[in-house]
C-alpha cells in the first residue's frame, strides 16, 4: 500500500519546484490505506495541496470504480477538516449551523486525486471513511518537509507557517 502510493506519487524523485511530499498510512474501518500528498507553502504561510495519490486495500472489491470514487470524494472531507474545519461557539451557541457557515473545499481548491484500489481478498473493509484519516497526516508531513515546522493543531489555516 505505502509502496504503491510512494511509487505513483514520485517519492524518491525530485518534486516540482516549490512543492514537497508527505506520506501517511493507517488501518481503519477494516481496510488498509495510504496517501502521498504534494503541497506548496507560500511565503505568507498559505498551503496549497496540488496532488494526492491514495491507495486502499478493502479486502474484497465488488465495484472498483465505486471504491475509487469514494476514495476521491473522501479527500474533500478530509482536506476540509485539515485546512478549514473548525467549530466555534459564540454566546453559548455553535456558529456553524450548516454548509453555508461551515467552509468546505471549493472545486478550485481541490487537488488532483489519484486512486489505487488494491484488493487482497480475505476480508471486507470500508472504502469511504478510511481514506479521510490519511488526508491530514499526509498533508502535514508535506508541510513539515516544506517548512521544517511540525503542526500539531488543526485547522491548518490557524498555523503560523510564514517564512
C-alpha positions, 0 to 999 in steps of 0.5 A, a space after each residue: 500500500 505505502 509502496 504503491 502510493 510512494 511509487 505513483 506519487 514520485 517519492 524518491 524523485 525530485 518534486 516540482 519546484 516549490 512543492 514537497 511530499 508527505 506520506 501517511 498510512 493507517 488501518 481503519 474501518 477494516 481496510 488498509 490505506 495510504 496517501 502521498 500528498 504534494 503541497 506548496 507553502 507560500 511565503 505568507 504561510 498559505 498551503 496549497 495541496 496540488 496532488 494526492 495519490 491514495 491507495 486502499 486495500 478493502 479486502 474484497 472489491 465488488 465495484 472498483 470504480 465505486 471504491 475509487 470514487 469514494 476514495 476521491 470524494 473522501 479527500 474533500 472531507 478530509 482536506 476540509 477538516 485539515 485546512 478549514 474545519 473548525 467549530 466555534 461557539 459564540 454566546 453559548 451557541 455553535 456558529 456553524 449551523 450548516 454548509 453555508 457557515 461551515 467552509 468546505 473545499 471549493 472545486 478550485 481548491 481541490 487537488 488532483 486525486 489519484 486512486 489505487 484500489 488494491 484488493 487482497 481478498 480475505 476480508 471486507 473493509 470500508 472504502 469511504 471513511 478510511 481514506 479521510 484519516 490519511 488526508 491530514 497526516 499526509 498533508 502535514 508531513 508535506 508541510 513539515 518537509 516544506 517548512 521544517 515546522 511540525 503542526 500539531 493543531 488543526 485547522 491548518 489555516 490557524 498555523 503560523 507557517 510564514 517564512 
